């Protein structure tokens, strides 16, 4: 028997074969069976029909409804879940149906080809169409993750929230949880810890698969680190490590190891009369919980165990407070304070008058914590409750340390994303980047809106865990 593909010329013969095959059944049951009413004029155009026999009188017909190869799609999905993008591409690289486009986009993202990945995911979302709401939502979430990894913080967060709601409404809890974790990671990155914590509290990670639990626990650890809750951070990192080993995905294990390095890397320096020893995050937490009056040059605050006074927007006042803290219990000459606060090489009467005004303002700000008393040659810091004064400083002093701290995560940042993360104006950040580029500390690539800034990690450089809020204006 020789099979050939049916054409429009075969419609009459197909209809005759159909009637001959189903007429006995129709007579027996008294009604027309569904295949009896099939329109072969439509089926020839929409399906694959293979026939055997002479053109005028057919012996047999086989009607096939072609569908995408779901077996290959499933295999590619499993490969991506196991962290094997090349294995996924071997299965779907030459296909252009919507599921294949989506999987190809995710694979390219795992390989670091973010531009190509976004193009493929957008094509997949269009190909799925409006009736495939869940599939489209998954494409949106994948694109949101690419935006986060590539530090495109201007990507619309509302689109991610809408996609998450769609997935949760359709019962896709795993991808819905992944969307929430992405939202939390973005909030942590831009310093909105309260919102991140509230969003994370709405998610129960217990029934999630190991890979999703890793992302959840890393978010918990990230919040705890930034709140200087090192015991909670270590517990979350331990749970993340166990989940990563259960998932058996090398990339996840490496991500947990990188996050754990923060706990063993110096986060600050303690400036004392005897030296400047580095402090781990746990030691910073212990210092801030002690009875000492701490002048925190990482976040530009002055605090003791009961109260915190922020001077992040008062750089002159903080410069005076830091100089007084470093000299405590001794006083600081007026000429030294003028040089530190106003960067003046020679103090004249106008500088001394301005210094008296700024010291008066500092007294008002610190009135609940300490007094600033005048001495014969200058001023001294006198704590009201604390028995000692400590100055906490970044591991390395740098004018634009906040910008460099974000860049040392190894990702490429746009100036607009840095401005969002730092809470500063884009122009302030652009000036900082240009000055850092002039000294070779950062490098740009790309042009116009595609320009990104990178720098290799610098040992001992400040992390983003202990950063002030806004950048001081130049």
N, C-alpha and C positions, 0 to 999 in steps of 0.2 A: 504493500500500500504506500502510495506516494502522497505526502501532504503538501499543500500549497496554501499561501495566504489568500483569503477571500477578498474579492474586489466588488465594486458596485454592480458589475455585470452579473455577479453570482447571487444577487439578492432574491430574485424570483425562484431560483433553484433551492436556496436556503429555506425560503418560506414553504415551498412544497415539501421539502424533507421534514421540516418542523411539523406540518399538518399530518403528514403520514405517520410520524412517530407518536404523536399525542392524540390522534383521533380515537384510537381504541380506548384509551383511558377516559377521554371525554364521554364516550358513549356509556362506559361502565359506571362512572360516578355521577353523570348528569350535569356536570359543570365544567367550564373550561379551566384546565390547570394554568398556572401563571406562565410557564414557558410557551404555552400555546398562543398567548397574546403578545409575545415579544415582537418588537419592530426591528427587523434586521436592517432596515435602511439606516436606523440610528446606530445599531450595534456595530455595523461594519466601520463606522467612523470613530466610535469611542472605545472599542475593544479590539482584541486580537482574535480573529476567527480563522481557524485552519480547517481546510476541507479536503476530502478524498473522493475520487470518482470523476467521471466525465462531466463536462461543463453543463450539459443539459439535465443530467440526472445524477445527483450526488449520492454516495454511499454512506458518508459520515461527516460530522462537523464537530469541532471542538472550539468552544467559546471561552476565552481567557480574559479576565479583568486584571490588567497589569497593576502592580503596586510596588512601592520602593522596597528595596531589599532590607527588611527590618533586621535580619540576622547580622548583616554587616554594620548597620547603624548601632545595634546593641553592643556588638563587639568593640566598635570604636568608642562608645560611651564608657565601657568598662576599662578600656586602655587609658582614657583620660582620667578616670577616677583613680587609677593606680599610678598616675604621674608619668605615663608613657605617651607623650604627644606624637612621637614618630610612629609608634605602633598604630595610633588612631589614624594618622594621615595615610598610612599604607592601605587602609580600608576605604577611605572616603575621598582621597585627594582628587580623583578624576570625576567626582559626582557634583552636580549642581542643583539637586533637589534641596528643599528647605532644611530638613534635618542634617543633611551632609554639610551644607553651608554653615550651620550653627556649630557643628562639631569641628569643622575646619577652623572656624574663627577662634574657638577655645584653644585648640591645639597651637595655633600661631601665637596666641597670647602667652601660653606656657613656654613657648620658645623665645619670647621677648619681642616678637614682631607686632607691636601694638597697633601701628597704623593699618597694616593689612588685616589684623584681627578685627578692628572696629568696622572696616569696610565689609568684611564677610558677615559679621553679626547683623549689621543693618540690612544687608541683602537678604539674610535669612528671615529677619522679622517681616520684611515686605513680602517674601515668598509664602510665609505661613498664612498671611491674610487675617482679616478681622475675626473670623470664626475660631481661629486657633489662639485663644486668649492666653492659655497657660504657656504655650511654646513661645509666643511673643514676649511674655513676661520674663521667661528664662533668658531670652536674648538681651533684654534690658538689664538684667542683673549681671550678666557676663560683661556687658559693656561698662556698667558701673564699676565693676572690679578692675577693669583695665584702666578706667579713669583714676581710680584711687592709687593703683600701683604706679601709674605714670604721673601722679601728683597733679592731676587736672581737677583741682578743688572747685572750679567753677561749674563742673558738671551738675545738671539740675537734680537736687536731692529729692524733689517731689516726684520725679519719674521713678526713682528707686522705691519710694514709699508706696506709690500706686502699684508697681509690679509686685511688691511684697504682699499687699492687700489682696491682689488677684490670686496669687499662689495660695495664700492661706484660705481664701474663700473656696478654692477648688480642692482643698485637702492635701496640697503639696507642702507638707510641713518641713521637709528637709531643705528644699530650696528657699522656702520662706524664712527659715532660720538663718540660712546663709545670707540672705538679703539683710536681715536685721544685724548680723555681725558686721557686714560691710558698712552699714549706717553707723554703728557704734565705733568702728575703726576711724571713720572720717571725723566723727565728733571728737574722739580722743586726739587726733592729729591737730585739730584746730583749737584744742584746749577747752572744749565745752564738756567738762567731765560730769557735771550734774545731769545733763541731758543724756549722756552716754550711759550713765549708771541707771537712770530710770528706764531707758530702752532695754538694757540688758536684763533688768529685773523682771521684765515681762516674758522672758524666754526660759523655759525649762529644758536644760541641756541633757537631762538623763536619758530620754529615749532616742537621742540623735546618734547617728553613726560616728565612728571614731574620728574621721576627718573633720566633721562639723564640730565635735567636742573640742578638738584642738583649737580651732578658730575662736570658739567661745571662751576657753580658758585663757588664751593669749590676750583677749580683750579684757577679761577680769584682771589679769596680771598687769596690763598696761595702765588701767585705772589705779590699781593699788600702788604701783610704783610712783605715779605722779602725785598721789596723795601721801607718799612716804609711809605707806603701810607695808613694810617689807615682809612681815610674817605672812600676811595674806597673799602677797605677790609670790613668795616662795611656794606656798601651798598650791596656788593656781598653776605655776610653772611645773610643779611635780605632776599634777593631774594632766597637764598638757603633754608632758613627756610620755606618760603611760599611754595616753590616747594615741599619740603619734607612733609609738612602737606597735600598738595594736593595729593601726591602719597600715603599717608597713610601707609607708611612702617616704622615700629618702628626703624629698624636698620639705615635707612637713617636719621631719626630725631635725633637719638643718635650721629651719625657721625657729623652732623651739630653742635650739642651742644658741642661736644668735640673740634671742631675747634673754636667755639666762645669763649671757655675758655681762649684761648691765649690772647684775648683782655683784659681780667681782671686778668691775672697772671703777676706778676713782671717779666720784661724781662731783667732788669739791675739794677745796683746801681750807684748812683751819689756820688762820694767821694769828700767831701768838708771838710773844717776845722771844721765845726760844726757837722759833722756826716756823715752817709752813708745811706740816705733814698732810699728805692726801687722805681723804676720807671716803670710805665706801658709803653706799646708800643707807645701809643699816646704821653706820656711825653718824651720818647726818640726821637720821631720825632720832637717835638717842640724844644728840646735842640739842635739837629743837625741843625735845621733851624735858630737858634738864631745867634747872633753876637759873641758868645763865641768861643774861641779856645778850641776844644774838643780833649782830648787824649782818644781815644776809645780802651780800653783794651779788648773789645769783639771781634773786628775785626782787632786789631793791626794796626790802622791808626791814623793819626793826621790830623784834618781838622778844617776849619772855614767855614763861609757861602759861600765862593767862590772857595775853593780848597781843595783837599784831597790828602794826602801823605801816601802811604801804606808802613808800616814797617813790614809786615807779614813775610818776609824772612830775617829780620834783628833783631833777638831777643835781642841782646845786645843794639842796638840803641833804641829799643822800651822800654827796661827796664829803660834806662837813662831818656828818655822822660817822662815816667810815673812818675818816682820819682820826676822829676822837676815839673811836673804838679800838683802832690799831695801837694807839698810844696809851690807852688805859692801863694803870691808874694815873699815869702821868698826864700833864697838860700838853697842848700843842701850840707852838708859837703862832702869832697872828700871821706872820709872813708865810708860814707853811700852809695855813688854811687858805690864804688868798691864792697861793699857787695851785692848791688842789681844787678849790671850788671855781676859781675864775680863770685858771690857766694863765695867770699874769706872772711875768718874770720879775717885775719890780712892783712892790706895793706902794701906792701913794695914799694920800688922805681920802680920796674918793673910794678906793678899794676898801680901806679900813671902815669907812662909813657904811658901805654896802655890806661888808661882813657883819657889822653889828646888826643890821636889819635882818639878814638871813639867819643869824644865830637866834635872834628873837623869834623868827618864824619857826625855827627848829624846836625851840623850847615849847612853843604852843603845840606842835605836832606830837612831841614826845612826853607831854606833861604827865601822862599816866604811867610812863615807864621809867623816865629818867629826867634829871635836870642837867642843864648845860651851865656850869658855873664859870665866872670870869676869874682869871688868875692874873698875876703881875705881868706875865709875858704872853698870855693867850687865853685859852679856854680848856675846860676839862669836862668829861662826861661822868656824871654821878648817878648810878642806878638807884631807883627808889626801893626795889624789892630784891633784886638779884644780888648775889654775892660776888659774881664775876662777870666779865664782858668778853665775848668771843666774836671774831669776825670770820664769816664764812664767805669764801671767794671761789670763782670758777677754777677748774684745774689749770687753765691757761688764760691769761688776761689778753683780750683782744677787743678792739673797739666795736667790731661787728660780730661778736661771738654768737649772738642769737641767730644771725643768718647762717653762719658756718655750722652751727649745731644742727640745723635742719639739713643742710647739704651733706653732712657726713653720714647720712643714712644710706648713701650709695645710690640713691635714685636721682633722676634728673628733674629739676624743678623749674617752672616758669616764674618770672618775677611776680605775676599776679597771684599765683598759688602761695608763694612765700608771704605776700602781703596779707592774704586771708589768714594763714596760719599764725602770723605774728601780730595780727591786729594793727598793722601799720598802713600808712598810705603807700600806694604803688610807687610813687615818685621817691619816697624815702628809701624803700627797698632797692629801687633801681640805682640810686646813688651809692648805696652800700655795696651792691654787686660790682659796679664800675670801679670803685676804689679797691675792692678785693681783687678784681681781675688785673688791675694795674700792678699789684704786688705779686701776681702769679698764684694766689691762693684759691681762685676759682677759674673755671674755663667755660665760655659759652660755646654753644654750637647751634646751628640753624639761624634763620633770619625771620624778622618780623614777629608775627604771633606764634610762630613755631619755635622761637628761640628758647633754649633750655640752658640751665646752669648746673654744673657738676663740679665735684672736687673729690679726690681720693680721701678715704678716712685718715684722719690725723690722730696718732696715738695720744691719749691724754686730753683730747679736746672735750669741751663740755657737751653733755647730751641735752636733749630737749626736755629732760625731766625737771630741771631746776632753772627754768627761764623766766624772766620778767614778762609782764604783759606786753604793752606796746613798746616799740622802739622809740627812744628819745629822738626828737627832731634834730637835724643837723644845724 
